Amino acid sequence: YPGKTVLEKSGDTLDFSSVKFTHISPLARTLFLIEGVNRVFYAHDYLSITKQDEEDWDTLSPEIYGAITDHYTKGLPILTDVIPEDETVILDTDSEDVAMIKEIIITRIRPFVQNDGGDVSFKEFDQETGKVVLLMKGSCAG
């Protein structure tokens, strides 16, 4: 909705890949009721909706826009619970390698991914194999 903040804290994102995860967001739950919506993504100043491949934006857009407008017009909350903590935050307990990986994600990768309507989060690092697991969200998932 033009001029309205989606998530209060700049840098926060929230990705709903299924209706079963929308218990903390009435708007996401409403959007998933629209046939053809298969992902809802929130950032500080925008939201992104992913449709099923076989659906047409010309058909979905009016219903999606109507649901968003109705939600904001009624003054309903975007979230009814606390946002889960971002696993990419550098913690005192992180190893030097994990802290470096997270710093690279935060400073070099995340800005580009968020600019494209998504987000990326650190999930795990296997010290033995050097394998890093990331979670892609929003329009960058899949």
C-alpha positions in Angstrom: 0.0 0.0 0.0 1.7 3.2 -1.1 3.4 5.2 1.7 2.8 2.5 4.4 5.5 0.6 6.2 5.2 -3.1 6.1 7.7 -4.2 8.7 8.7 -1.7 11.4 12.4 -2.4 11.5 14.5 -1.6 8.4 16.4 -4.7 7.3 13.8 -7.2 8.7 12.2 -9.6 6.3 9.6 -12.3 6.6 8.9 -15.0 4.1 5.6 -17.0 4.0 6.1 -20.0 1.7 2.8 -21.6 2.6 -0.5 -20.7 4.3 0.4 -22.9 7.2 3.1 -20.4 8.3 0.7 -17.3 8.2 -0.5 -17.6 11.8 1.4 -14.4 12.7 0.1 -12.4 9.8 -3.6 -11.8 9.0 -2.6 -10.1 5.7 -0.5 -13.0 4.5 -3.3 -15.4 5.4 -5.8 -13.3 3.4 -3.5 -13.2 0.4 -3.0 -17.0 0.4 -6.8 -17.3 0.1 -6.5 -15.9 -3.4 -6.3 -18.7 -5.8 -2.9 -18.7 -7.5 -0.8 -17.0 -4.7 1.9 -19.3 -3.6 4.3 -17.1 -1.6 4.2 -13.8 0.3 7.3 -11.9 1.4 7.5 -8.8 3.6 10.3 -6.3 3.9 10.5 -2.9 5.7 8.9 -0.9 2.8 7.4 -3.4 0.4 5.8 -6.7 0.1 6.2 -9.2 -2.7 3.8 -11.8 -3.9 4.7 -14.9 -6.0 2.1 -16.5 -8.1 1.8 -20.0 -9.4 3.3 -20.3 -12.9 0.0 -21.1 -14.7 -1.7 -18.0 -13.2 -2.0 -14.7 -15.0 -1.0 -11.4 -13.3 -3.8 -9.5 -15.1 -6.3 -11.8 -13.3 -4.6 -11.9 -9.9 -3.6 -8.2 -9.5 -7.0 -6.6 -8.9 -7.9 -9.2 -6.2 -4.4 -8.9 -4.5 -4.5 -5.1 -4.6 -8.0 -5.1 -3.2 -7.0 -7.4 -0.3 -4.0 -5.2 0.6 -6.0 -2.0 0.3 -8.8 -3.4 2.4 -6.3 -4.6 5.1 -4.6 -1.2 5.4 -7.8 0.8 5.2 -9.2 -1.1 8.1 -6.0 -0.5 10.1 -5.4 -4.1 10.7 -2.0 -5.2 12.0 0.5 -6.8 9.6 1.8 -9.1 12.4 0.0 -10.4 15.4 3.2 -11.9 16.9 6.9 -11.3 17.1 9.1 -11.8 14.0 11.4 -14.9 14.4 15.0 -13.9 15.0 17.2 -13.6 11.9 19.8 -16.4 12.0 22.3 -14.2 10.1 22.9 -11.9 13.1 26.5 -12.3 14.2 26.6 -13.8 17.7 29.4 -13.9 20.3 29.2 -17.7 20.2 29.8 -17.9 16.4 33.1 -19.3 15.3 35.4 -16.9 13.4 34.5 -18.7 10.1 30.7 -18.4 10.8 31.1 -14.7 11.8 33.0 -14.0 8.5 30.4 -15.8 6.4 27.5 -13.9 8.1 29.4 -10.6 7.6 29.7 -11.3 3.9 26.0 -12.2 3.7 25.0 -9.0 5.5 27.3 -6.6 3.7 27.8 -8.0 0.2 25.1 -10.5 -0.7 21.9 -9.4 1.2 21.7 -5.9 -0.3 21.6 -7.3 -3.8 19.1 -10.0 -3.0 16.8 -7.6 -1.2 17.1 -5.2 -4.1 15.6 -8.0 -6.2 12.6 -8.5 -3.9 14.0 -11.2 -1.7 16.3 -12.0 1.2 18.9 -14.5 2.2 19.7 -15.9 5.6 22.5 -18.1 7.0 21.3 -21.6 8.1 24.5 -23.6 8.8 28.2 -24.1 8.1 29.9 -27.5 8.0 33.5 -26.9 9.1 34.7 -30.2 7.7 33.3 -29.9 4.2 33.2 -26.1 4.0 29.6 -26.3 2.9 27.4 -23.2 3.7 23.7 -23.6 3.7 21.6 -20.4 3.0 17.9 -19.9 2.9 16.6 -17.8 -0.1 13.4 -16.0 0.6 10.8 -14.0 -1.4 11.1 -13.7 -5.1 14.6 -15.3 -4.9 13.3 -18.5 -3.4 12.8 -21.7 -5.3 
